[in-house]
Amino acid sequence: MRERRIEFIGDSHTVGYGNLSPRRECSESEVWATTDNTRAYGPLLAARYGADYRVNAISGRGVVRNYDGMDVATLPQAYPFALFDGRTPVADDGWRPQVVVIAPGTNDFSTPLRAGERWKDRAALHADYERGYVAFVQALRTRYPHARIVLWSTDLFDGEIRSEVERVLVRLQQAGETRTSFIPVGGLEMGAAMRTRRSGTTGGSPMRCPHTSTRCPPPGTTERAHGRVPDQRAVVIQREPSRHGRRRRNSTRYTPAAHASPAAQPPSTSDG
């Protein structure tokens, strides 16, 4: 294990969803084929500083609310587990990063609240997000008592995410947290796909895709888009990635959601 170690936690930005695609319009299979976590910002940053790294990232998941209100475990709920079954905890193998970069939030705020969700309005969602994010950072602090924790945020959605993360930082500092930093990132684009929901409210309204490099899959794949089939969790990534994604210490492994068929798993595009 190298002296420098960084852990990255986040959503599709951290996964690298569709990051090798040459265009925004992609089919579902093209999204799988063009997603390469080793080319996402985390692995590239780790390479820049000669660091070992791990990535825990799941497309479509948020801190308290998933994309479009999707009813599956949120990122903090899924984080302690090695698999999506919520029963297999991550083993403590002595991994202790000096820096932990956290970059959630896009999925909490990228879509309007739908009828039946537990927040009565946006203000209630903001308050819950702040509480949930603070609790998540505090849990990470217990796990990694000496790490510098970096809160990474985009300025998307009229600065809503950035504003909320800034409030989270203030609350952490008020609670006594001293080794946490905030890095806002500007200039990212969101691919906006126009399609019609199968069910739910606002039937013909456009839906924003929560990913940077591609537009959403075409109509007819509604239930499999946005963190269903593209639910990719890249875990235990250190140094040399495996060409075939085998389970081994220095490998990139994608773990699709339990309901995704084996045929839907993305091919490894790693070099190693």
C-alpha positions, 0 to 999 in steps of 0.5 A: 500500500502506498503512503498516500491514500484517497477515498472517493464517495459519490454518485454518477459523477464519481462513477464516471457514468458514460464518461468515454461516450463521444456523444450525448445521445446514448442507448442503454448498452452504450452507457454501459460500454462507455462507463470507465471508472478508471477515467473518472476524476477520482482515479485521475486525481489519485494518479496525479498524486501517486496515491492508492485509492478506493471509490464507493460511488453509485449512480442515481443515489443521494444523501437522503433522496435518490434520483426522481424519488427512487425507492432504494437505499441512499448512498449513506445507507448503502455505504457500509455494505459490500453488496447491494443486499444490505447484509454483507458489511465491508470488511475492515482490512486496515484501509485508512485514507489520509483524504476522503472526498465526498461528492453527493447531492446532485440526485437529491435536488435534480428533480422536483419532489413527487406526490407521496414523498416524505418532504412537504416542500423544498425547505423540508428536503433541505433541512433533511439533507443537511442533517443526513449529510452531517450525520454521514460525515460524522460517521466517516469521522468515526471510521477515519479519525485522522483523515481530511474530509473534503466536501465536493460540490457542483454549482448546478441547479442555480447553486442549490447544491453548493449552497446546501453543502456550504450549510453542511460545512458550517453545521459540522464546524459548529459541532467541532469538526476541524478537519473538513474542507469545501471545494466547489466545482463549476462548469459542469453540464447536465444532459437534458433528455426529453421523455415521458414518464410511464407513471407518476405525476407531471406525466409529460414533463421533461426529466433531467438526466443526473449524469454529465456525459450522456443523455438518458436512455430512450423511452421504454427503459424508464424503470431501468434508467437512472441508477437501476441498471446503471447502478454501478458501484466501483469498489476497492480500486488500488493501483493497477486495475484488472482488465477483466474486473476480477475480484482481487486487491488491485482491481476495478470491480463493478457491482450492478444492483441485485435486480440487474441481469448479468448481461447488463453488466458493463464490460471492463475497459480498464488497462492492466 
